[in-house]
């Protein structure tokens, strides 16, 4: 059975493809991508040249399991990803919003990561 995308998902997918044509992560400046759903948030930092994930934070982890997607959760996730990137000695990233609009939870994640010293 083929599932048809609704209009909202189709538009997000189109924005995502448009963004990914231009945004790519390297070893010096990896790509930080955000994925969100109604129940969970996930942030990955990826080196696209090597095809490796450098760091990841998700609400599926034990420390964040009780949290649901909100701007407060976004701040906590952003601070944690910033801390993990500092441990790996990564200071600059390219932000990939993954087709989502840049407001609310995504903006909270980006601002919290910037506050830890990560440059976008």
N, C-alpha and C positions, 0 to 999 in steps of 0.2 A: 504494500500500500504506500503510495506516494503522499507525503504530507506537504500541503501547500503552506507557505509562509504567509502570515497575516501582513498587512501593510506596514505596521510598525517594525516588525522584525526584518522585512525586506529592505526598508529604508536604512536600518542600522547596518545590515550586511553590506549594502552598497557603500555606505560611509566607511566601513571597516576596510573594504577592498581598496577604496580610493586612498585611504591613509597609508595602508601597508605597501602601496607602490612606492612611496617616498621615504618611509621610516624603516630603518634597518639598524640593528645593533652590531657593534664591533667590540673587540676586546677592550679598547680604550674607552668606548662610550656605548655600553650595552643598552638594550631596549627594555624599559619597564612597562609591562602591560598589565592592565587591570581587567578582571572579569568579575561580573556581579550577577546575582540572581535574586530572587525574592528571599531566599534563606541564607545565602553565603556570599562572602567576598573573597577574592583571591588576587594576589599581586605576585608577579614573577618578573625577575630580571634575567634577560636572555642575551647571550652572545650568539647572534645569528650566523656569524662567519664559522664558528666552531660547532654550532648546533648544540650548545650546552646551556643549561639553566644554572645561573650563578647563585641566586638566592630566591627564596619563595616564602610567602606568609599567607596563611589562609585561616578563615574562621572554622575550618575543619580540624585545626590543630587543638590539642588538649587545652592550651592556655586561653584560647579565644573561642572555645566551643559554645559558651553560653551567650555570646554576642550575636546580634542580628544586624543586618545592614542598616546603618544610620550614620549620620555625620560624626557622632561620638566614636563609633566603631571605626570609621574611616581614619580618624585621628590616631587611634591606637595602632591600627594596622600600618599607617604611614610612618609612625615613629619607630615601630619594630623593623620595618623593611630598611629604614635609614640606618638603624643600629647595626643590622646584619650586613649591610653594604659597607659600613665603616670598618667592620671586622675583616671584610674581604679586600679592604683598601680600594674600594671603588668610590670615586667622588663625583663623577658626572654620568648622567644617563639621558636617554632619549625617552620622552614620555609618549606611550601609545595608549590612547584612550579607548581603543578597540571599538570605535564606532559609537560609543556612548556620548551623550552630550556632557560637556565639561561644566558640571555644577553639582551641588549636593555632595554625595559620597565621594565622587572622583576628585572634586576640588579639595575636599578635606584630606584625602590621602596625599595628594600632591603637595599641599601646603605643609602638612606634618612632615613629609619627607624633606622638603626644603628647609624646615626649621632645624633638622638634625645636621644640615650642612651638605646635603646632596644638591648638586646643580643640575638644572634642566636646560 
